[in-house]
């Protein structure tokens, strides 16, 4: 898995999740769900790559993907809580 594949989701220093083209159009919750699933899949692939070829580069790629997955999960949970009110 290359670095280009990790450009779909970015997290700013503020922890704000940035949704980019490729997410399904519609309500924010659906877009956040897509972002979380995508980030989770990328994290799994990065972890698998690190396990196959343990190196500091693969570890950093995996950690960045894990951070994106965490941020996407937080954004999804926040949207869910707002919907419940």
N, CA, C and O atoms as a MOPAC input file, in Angstrom:
PM7 MOZYME 1SCF
protein

 N      0.85600 1    -1.17600 1     0.00000 1
 C      0.00000 1     0.00000 1     0.00000 1
 C      0.89700 1     1.23200 1     0.00000 1
 O      1.79900 1     1.35400 1     0.82900 1
 N      0.64400 1     2.13800 1    -0.93100 1
 C      1.46900 1     3.32200 1    -1.05000 1
 C      0.88300 1     4.53100 1    -0.35000 1
 O     -0.25200 1     4.51500 1     0.12700 1
 N      1.68500 1     5.57300 1    -0.30100 1
 C      1.24600 1     6.79900 1     0.35600 1
 C      0.07400 1     7.45300 1    -0.35500 1
 O     -0.76100 1     8.08800 1     0.28800 1
 N     -0.00100 1     7.30600 1    -1.67900 1
 C     -1.11400 1     7.91400 1    -2.41800 1
 C     -2.45900 1     7.37800 1    -1.95500 1
 O     -3.45200 1     8.10500 1    -1.95000 1
 N     -2.49600 1     6.12200 1    -1.57100 1
 C     -3.75200 1     5.52600 1    -1.12700 1
 C     -4.22400 1     6.10800 1     0.19700 1
 O     -5.39400 1     5.96600 1     0.55200 1
 N     -3.34000 1     6.75200 1     0.92400 1
 C     -3.71200 1     7.34100 1     2.20500 1
 C     -4.14900 1     8.79000 1     2.07100 1
 O     -4.43900 1     9.43700 1     3.07700 1
 N     -4.20200 1     9.30700 1     0.86700 1
 C     -4.60500 1    10.69500 1     0.66500 1
 C     -6.11500 1    10.87900 1     0.61600 1
 O     -6.59200 1    12.01200 1     0.55100 1
 N     -6.88000 1     9.78900 1     0.64400 1
 C     -8.33400 1     9.89800 1     0.61300 1
 C     -8.87300 1    10.59500 1     1.85400 1
 O     -9.84100 1    11.35300 1     1.78700 1
 N     -8.24100 1    10.33200 1     2.97000 1
 C     -8.67700 1    10.93800 1     4.22700 1
 C     -7.48700 1    11.62600 1     4.87100 1
 O     -6.40500 1    11.04900 1     4.97100 1
 N     -7.68600 1    12.82800 1     5.29500 1
 C     -6.64800 1    13.58300 1     5.97800 1
 C     -7.22100 1    14.09900 1     7.28300 1
 O     -8.41700 1    14.37300 1     7.38200 1
 N     -6.37300 1    14.22800 1     8.27100 1
 C     -6.80100 1    14.79200 1     9.53600 1
 C     -5.92600 1    16.00400 1     9.81300 1
 O     -4.70100 1    15.89900 1     9.86900 1
 N     -6.55800 1    17.14100 1     9.98500 1
 C     -5.81900 1    18.34400 1    10.33700 1
 C     -5.35400 1    18.23700 1    11.77500 1
 O     -5.83100 1    17.38400 1    12.52400 1
 N     -4.42900 1    19.09400 1    12.16500 1
 C     -3.93000 1    19.08900 1    13.53100 1
 C     -5.05000 1    19.28300 1    14.54000 1
 O     -4.94300 1    18.83100 1    15.68000 1
 N     -6.12000 1    19.94800 1    14.13600 1
 C     -7.24300 1    20.18200 1    15.03800 1
 C     -8.06800 1    18.92200 1    15.26400 1
 O     -8.96300 1    18.91400 1    16.11000 1
 N     -7.78000 1    17.85200 1    14.51700 1
 C     -8.55300 1    16.63200 1    14.62600 1
 C     -9.77100 1    16.62200 1    13.72800 1
 O    -10.57900 1    15.69400 1    13.78200 1
 N     -9.91100 1    17.65300 1    12.89500 1
 C    -11.05000 1    17.74500 1    11.99000 1
 C    -10.86900 1    16.77100 1    10.83500 1
 O     -9.81900 1    16.74200 1    10.19300 1
 N    -11.88800 1    15.98400 1    10.58000 1
 C    -11.85000 1    15.03200 1     9.47600 1
 C    -12.22200 1    15.74200 1     8.19500 1
 O    -13.20400 1    16.48400 1     8.15500 1
 N    -11.45400 1    15.52400 1     7.15400 1
 C    -11.71400 1    16.13800 1     5.86700 1
 C    -12.24400 1    15.06400 1     4.93200 1
 O    -11.56600 1    14.07100 1     4.66900 1
 N    -13.45700 1    15.26500 1     4.43000 1
 C    -14.04300 1    14.32900 1     3.47600 1
 C    -13.71000 1    14.83300 1     2.07300 1
 O    -13.90700 1    16.00700 1     1.76000 1
 N    -13.21100 1    13.94400 1     1.25100 1
 C    -12.82100 1    14.32600 1    -0.10500 1
 C    -13.69800 1    13.60400 1    -1.10900 1
 O    -14.44000 1    12.69600 1    -0.73600 1
 N    -13.62700 1    13.99100 1    -2.37900 1
 C    -14.43200 1    13.31400 1    -3.39300 1
 C    -14.24000 1    11.79800 1    -3.33900 1
 O    -13.14700 1    11.29400 1    -3.08200 1
 N    -15.31900 1    11.10700 1    -3.58600 1
 C    -15.30300 1     9.65000 1    -3.49800 1
 C    -16.32700 1     9.17800 1    -2.48800 1
 O    -16.82400 1     8.05400 1    -2.57200 1
 N    -16.64400 1    10.04200 1    -1.52900 1
 C    -17.68100 1     9.70400 1    -0.55800 1
 C    -19.03300 1     9.78300 1    -1.24900 1
 O    -19.23100 1    10.60700 1    -2.14200 1
 N    -19.96000 1     8.93000 1    -0.84000 1
 C    -21.28200 1     8.98400 1    -1.46700 1
 C    -21.98400 1    10.29400 1    -1.12100 1
 O    -21.89600 1    10.75600 1     0.01700 1
 N    -22.66800 1    10.88800 1    -2.07000 1
 C    -23.37600 1    12.13000 1    -1.77400 1
 C    -24.55900 1    11.85500 1    -0.85300 1
 O    -25.09600 1    10.74800 1    -0.83100 1
 N    -24.94400 1    12.83400 1    -0.12200 1
 C    -26.08800 1    12.65800 1     0.76200 1
 C    -25.84300 1    13.30300 1     2.10400 1
 O    -25.11800 1    14.29100 1     2.21800 1
 N    -26.45200 1    12.73300 1     3.10800 1
 C    -26.34300 1    13.33300 1     4.43000 1
 C    -24.95500 1    13.12900 1     5.01500 1
 O    -24.20600 1    12.24400 1     4.60200 1
 N    -24.64200 1    13.95500 1     5.96700 1
 C    -23.32300 1    13.93800 1     6.58500 1
 C    -23.03300 1    12.59600 1     7.24200 1
 O    -21.90600 1    12.10600 1     7.17200 1
 N    -24.03400 1    11.99500 1     7.87900 1
 C    -23.81600 1    10.72300 1     8.55800 1
 C    -23.34800 1     9.65000 1     7.57600 1
 O    -22.42000 1     8.90000 1     7.88100 1
 N    -23.97100 1     9.56700 1     6.41100 1
 C    -23.56700 1     8.57800 1     5.40100 1
 C    -22.14300 1     8.83300 1     4.92600 1
 O    -21.37800 1     7.89200 1     4.71800 1
 N    -21.78900 1    10.09200 1     4.75700 1
 C    -20.42600 1    10.42000 1     4.33400 1
 C    -19.41500 1    10.03800 1     5.41100 1
 O    -18.34100 1     9.52300 1     5.10200 1
 N    -19.75700 1    10.28700 1     6.66600 1
 C    -18.85400 1     9.93600 1     7.76100 1
 C    -18.73200 1     8.42000 1     7.90500 1
 O    -17.65300 1     7.90800 1     8.20400 1
 N    -19.81800 1     7.71400 1     7.69800 1
 C    -19.77400 1     6.25700 1     7.74600 1
 C    -18.85400 1     5.72300 1     6.65000 1
 O    -18.05500 1     4.81900 1     6.89400 1
 N    -18.96800 1     6.28200 1     5.44100 1
 C    -18.08100 1     5.88700 1     4.34000 1
 C    -16.63200 1     6.18200 1     4.69700 1
 O    -15.74800 1     5.36100 1     4.45500 1
 N    -16.38800 1     7.36000 1     5.27600 1
 C    -15.01800 1     7.74900 1     5.63000 1
 C    -14.44000 1     6.79900 1     6.67300 1
 O    -13.27700 1     6.40800 1     6.58100 1
 N    -15.24500 1     6.42800 1     7.66100 1
 C    -14.76200 1     5.52300 1     8.70500 1
 C    -14.45400 1     4.14600 1     8.12700 1
 O    -13.41100 1     3.56200 1     8.42500 1
 N    -15.35500 1     3.63100 1     7.30700 1
 C    -15.11300 1     2.31200 1     6.71000 1
 C    -13.86900 1     2.31700 1     5.82900 1
 O    -13.07700 1     1.37500 1     5.85200 1
 N    -13.70800 1     3.37000 1     5.06500 1
 C    -12.54600 1     3.48700 1     4.19600 1
 C    -11.25900 1     3.56000 1     5.02000 1
 O    -10.28100 1     2.87400 1     4.72000 1
 N    -11.26900 1     4.38800 1     6.04900 1
 C    -10.08500 1     4.54000 1     6.90600 1
 C     -9.76800 1     3.24000 1     7.63600 1
 O     -8.60200 1     2.87300 1     7.77600 1
 N    -10.79500 1     2.55200 1     8.09600 1
 C    -10.60000 1     1.27900 1     8.79700 1
 C     -9.96800 1     0.24900 1     7.85800 1
 O     -9.06300 1    -0.48500 1     8.25800 1
 N    -10.43800 1     0.19500 1     6.62200 1
 C     -9.87800 1    -0.74700 1     5.65000 1
 C     -8.42900 1    -0.40600 1     5.32000 1
 O     -7.59400 1    -1.30100 1     5.18800 1
 N     -8.12800 1     0.88400 1     5.18600 1
 C     -6.75200 1     1.29700 1     4.91300 1
 C     -5.83800 1     0.96600 1     6.08600 1
 O     -4.69000 1     0.56700 1     5.89100 1
 N     -6.34600 1     1.13200 1     7.29400 1
 C     -5.56600 1     0.81200 1     8.48300 1
 C     -5.24200 1    -0.67800 1     8.52400 1
 O     -4.11400 1    -1.06700 1     8.82400 1
 N     -6.22000 1    -1.49300 1     8.22500 1
 C     -6.00500 1    -2.95000 1     8.20200 1
 C     -4.96500 1    -3.32800 1     7.14800 1
 O     -4.08100 1    -4.14600 1     7.40400 1
 N     -5.07700 1    -2.73200 1     5.97000 1
 C     -4.11300 1    -3.02300 1     4.90800 1
 C     -2.70300 1    -2.56400 1     5.29700 1
 O     -1.72200 1    -3.25200 1     5.01300 1
 N     -2.60900 1    -1.40900 1     5.94200 1
 C     -1.30200 1    -0.90000 1     6.37700 1
 C     -0.70600 1    -1.79700 1     7.45700 1
 O      0.50000 1    -2.04100 1     7.47000 1
 N     -1.54900 1    -2.28500 1     8.36100 1
 C     -1.07900 1    -3.19900 1     9.40000 1
 C     -0.56000 1    -4.49100 1     8.77200 1
 O      0.50400 1    -4.98500 1     9.14500 1
 N     -1.30800 1    -5.02700 1     7.82800 1
 C     -0.88600 1    -6.24700 1     7.14200 1
 C      0.44900 1    -6.04600 1     6.42200 1
 O      1.31400 1    -6.92200 1     6.44500 1
 N      0.60800 1    -4.88000 1     5.78200 1
 C      1.87000 1    -4.57600 1     5.08900 1
 C      3.02200 1    -4.49500 1     6.08700 1
 O      4.12200 1    -4.97100 1     5.81100 1
 N      2.76800 1    -3.89800 1     7.23500 1
 C      3.80000 1    -3.79500 1     8.27400 1
 C      4.18000 1    -5.17900 1     8.78800 1
 O      5.35600 1    -5.45700 1     9.02300 1
 N      3.18300 1    -6.04800 1     8.96300 1
 C      3.46700 1    -7.41300 1     9.43000 1
 C      4.29200 1    -8.19700 1     8.41100 1
 O      5.16600 1    -8.97900 1     8.78600 1
 N      4.01300 1    -7.98800 1     7.12600 1
 C      4.76200 1    -8.68800 1     6.07400 1
 C      6.18800 1    -8.17000 1     5.95600 1
 O      7.11500 1    -8.92900 1     5.67200 1
 N      6.35300 1    -6.87700 1     6.17500 1
 C      7.66500 1    -6.25200 1     5.99300 1
 C      7.90000 1    -5.24000 1     7.10700 1
 O      7.78100 1    -4.03500 1     6.88500 1
 N      8.23300 1    -5.71900 1     8.30100 1
 C      8.39200 1    -4.79900 1     9.42400 1
 C      9.55700 1    -3.83800 1     9.20100 1
 O     10.71500 1    -4.24000 1     9.09100 1
 N      9.21500 1    -2.58500 1     9.14100 1
 C     10.21900 1    -1.53500 1     9.00400 1
 C      9.65500 1    -0.27200 1     9.62600 1
 O      8.45200 1    -0.17700 1     9.87200 1
 N     10.50800 1     0.68500 1     9.87800 1
 C     10.03200 1     1.93000 1    10.48600 1
 C      9.09300 1     2.67200 1     9.53500 1
 O      8.15200 1     3.32200 1     9.98900 1
 N      9.33100 1     2.58700 1     8.24400 1
 C      8.45700 1     3.25100 1     7.27000 1
 C      7.06400 1     2.64100 1     7.28900 1
 O      6.06900 1     3.36400 1     7.33400 1
 N      6.98600 1     1.32500 1     7.25500 1
 C      5.68300 1     0.65900 1     7.28900 1
 C      4.95800 1     0.92900 1     8.60400 1
 O      3.73300 1     1.05300 1     8.63100 1
 N      5.71900 1     1.01800 1     9.69200 1
 C      5.10500 1     1.32000 1    10.98500 1
 C      4.49400 1     2.71800 1    10.99200 1
 O      3.37700 1     2.90900 1    11.47100 1
 N      5.22100 1     3.68400 1    10.46500 1
 C      4.72400 1     5.05900 1    10.41500 1
 C      3.47700 1     5.14100 1     9.52900 1
 O      2.52100 1     5.83800 1     9.87000 1
 N      3.48200 1     4.44700 1     8.41500 1
 C      2.31200 1     4.42700 1     7.53600 1
 C      1.12400 1     3.82900 1     8.27400 1
 O      0.01000 1     4.34400 1     8.18800 1
 N      1.36300 1     2.73500 1     9.00300 1
 C      0.27500 1     2.11600 1     9.76900 1
 C     -0.24100 1     3.06500 1    10.84800 1
 O     -1.45300 1     3.18800 1    11.02100 1
 N      0.64600 1     3.73300 1    11.57200 1
 C      0.21100 1     4.64700 1    12.63100 1
 C     -0.58800 1     5.81800 1    12.06400 1
 O     -1.56900 1     6.24700 1    12.67200 1
 N     -0.18300 1     6.33400 1    10.91700 1
 C     -0.93600 1     7.42600 1    10.28900 1
 C     -2.33200 1     6.94500 1     9.88200 1
 O     -3.32000 1     7.65800 1    10.05400 1
 N     -2.39600 1     5.74000 1     9.34800 1
 C     -3.69800 1     5.17900 1     8.96700 1
 C     -4.56400 1     4.94100 1    10.19900 1
 O     -5.77400 1     5.16400 1    10.16100 1
 N     -3.95200 1     4.48900 1    11.29000 1
 C     -4.70000 1     4.27400 1    12.53000 1
 C     -5.22700 1     5.59800 1    13.07400 1
 O     -6.35200 1     5.65500 1    13.57200 1
 N     -4.43400 1     6.65600 1    12.98700 1
 C     -4.88600 1     7.98300 1    13.42400 1
 C     -6.08000 1     8.44800 1    12.60600 1
 O     -7.03200 1     9.00500 1    13.15300 1
 N     -6.03300 1     8.22000 1    11.29700 1
 C     -7.16400 1     8.60600 1    10.44700 1
 C     -8.41300 1     7.79600 1    10.78700 1
 O     -9.51800 1     8.33800 1    10.82700 1
 N     -8.23600 1     6.51200 1    11.02800 1
 C     -9.38000 1     5.67400 1    11.39400 1
 C     -9.97800 1     6.12100 1    12.71800 1
 O    -11.19900 1     6.15000 1    12.87500 1
 N     -9.11800 1     6.47100 1    13.67500 1
 C     -9.60700 1     6.96800 1    14.96500 1
 C    -10.36200 1     8.27600 1    14.80500 1
 O    -11.42000 1     8.46200 1    15.40600 1
 N     -9.82900 1     9.17600 1    14.00500 1
 C    -10.49600 1    10.46300 1    13.78200 1
 C    -11.83000 1    10.26900 1    13.07600 1
 O    -12.81200 1    10.93900 1    13.39600 1
 N    -11.86500 1     9.36300 1    12.12500 1
 C    -13.12200 1     9.08700 1    11.41700 1
 C    -14.14600 1     8.48600 1    12.36700 1
 O    -15.32800 1     8.82400 1    12.30100 1
 N    -13.70200 1     7.59600 1    13.25200 1
 C    -14.60400 1     7.00000 1    14.22800 1
 C    -15.14000 1     8.06600 1    15.18600 1
 O    -16.32600 1     8.06000 1    15.51400 1
 N    -14.28400 1     8.96900 1    15.63100 1
 C    -14.71700 1    10.05000 1    16.52300 1
 C    -15.73700 1    10.95600 1    15.83900 1
 O    -16.73000 1    11.35700 1    16.44700 1
 N    -15.48400 1    11.27200 1    14.58000 1
 C    -16.41800 1    12.12600 1    13.83700 1
 C    -17.76100 1    11.42400 1    13.65300 1
 O    -18.81400 1    12.04900 1    13.77300 1
 N    -17.72100 1    10.13000 1    13.36400 1
 C    -18.95000 1     9.35700 1    13.20100 1
 C    -19.72200 1     9.28900 1    14.51000 1
 O    -20.94300 1     9.45200 1    14.51900 1
 N    -19.02700 1     9.05200 1    15.60700 1
 C    -19.68700 1     8.99900 1    16.91600 1
 C    -20.30000 1    10.34600 1    17.26900 1
 O    -21.40400 1    10.40000 1    17.81200 1
 N    -19.59900 1    11.43200 1    16.96700 1
 C    -20.14300 1    12.76000 1    17.22900 1
 C    -21.40500 1    13.02600 1    16.43400 1
 O    -22.36500 1    13.59400 1    16.95300 1
 N    -21.40400 1    12.61900 1    15.18200 1
 C    -22.59500 1    12.79600 1    14.34400 1
 C    -23.74500 1    11.95200 1    14.87100 1
 O    -24.89600 1    12.38900 1    14.86400 1
 N    -23.43800 1    10.75100 1    15.32400 1
 C    -24.47000 1     9.86800 1    15.87100 1
 C    -25.09700 1    10.50200 1    17.11600 1
 O    -26.31800 1    10.49500 1    17.27800 1
 N    -24.25300 1    11.04700 1    17.98900 1
 C    -24.77000 1    11.68700 1    19.22000 1
 C    -25.63400 1    12.89100 1    18.87100 1
 O    -26.66200 1    13.11500 1    19.51100 1
 N    -25.24300 1    13.66200 1    17.88300 1
 C    -26.03600 1    14.82700 1    17.48300 1
 C    -27.37900 1    14.39900 1    16.91300 1
 O    -28.38200 1    15.08300 1    17.11700 1
 N    -27.41400 1    13.27300 1    16.19900 1
 C    -28.65900 1    12.76300 1    15.61600 1
 C    -29.63300 1    12.30700 1    16.69200 1
 O    -30.84700 1    12.43100 1    16.52500 1
 N    -29.11300 1    11.78300 1    17.78800 1
 C    -29.95900 1    11.24800 1    18.85200 1
 C    -30.69800 1    12.33300 1    19.61600 1
 O    -31.72400 1    12.05200 1    20.23500 1
 N    -30.21400 1    13.54000 1    19.58900 1
 C    -30.83200 1    14.63000 1    20.37700 1
 C    -32.13600 1    15.04000 1    19.82600 1
 O    -32.78000 1    15.93800 1    20.36800 1

